[in-house]
Structures are given as structure tokens and as C-alpha cells.
Amino acid sequence: MAIDPVCGMEVDPKTAKISKYYKGKMYYFCAPSCKAKFEEDPEKYLEGGPVGME
């Protein structure tokens, strides 16, 4: 299982419909809103880990 870098939810890479390739790694998301937040500031989520939904 992969971890959504925005909210921390477990996501199955085999069935995930939402993903983003960033800096040589594939990230998987539970919802379009998490992907959108990640795209706004990827480093925020990669450095500090999931921060949950605000």
C-alpha cells in the first residue's frame, strides 16, 4: 500500500485512479482534492509528511 502524501490515507497503487509522477517517484492519492493540494506545494507534503485535510 502507498500513503497519500496529503492526508495520510492508505491507497492501493494497483487500483488507484489518481497519481502524479514527481521528482522520479510516483505518488498516489485518495481523491482529486488531495492531488490538487499536492500540486500547489509538493515540498510541503514531502518534507513534513501528511498534514491531513484542512
Secondary structure in CASP SS format (residue, H / E / C, confidence):
PFRMAT SS
TARGET T0000
AUTHOR 0000-0000-0000
METHOD secondary structure of the structure
MODEL  1
M C 1.00
A E 1.00
I E 1.00
D C 1.00
P C 1.00
V C 1.00
C C 1.00
G C 1.00
M C 1.00
E E 1.00
V E 1.00
D C 1.00
P C 1.00
K C 1.00
T C 1.00
A C 1.00
K C 1.00
I E 1.00
S E 1.00
K E 1.00
Y E 1.00
Y E 1.00
K C 1.00
G C 1.00
K E 1.00
M E 1.00
Y E 1.00
Y E 1.00
F E 1.00
C C 1.00
A C 1.00
P H 1.00
S H 1.00
C H 1.00
K H 1.00
A H 1.00
K H 1.00
F H 1.00
E H 1.00
E H 1.00
D C 1.00
P H 1.00
E H 1.00
K H 1.00
Y H 1.00
L H 1.00
E H 1.00
G H 1.00
G C 1.00
P C 1.00
V C 1.00
G C 1.00
M C 1.00
E C 1.00
END
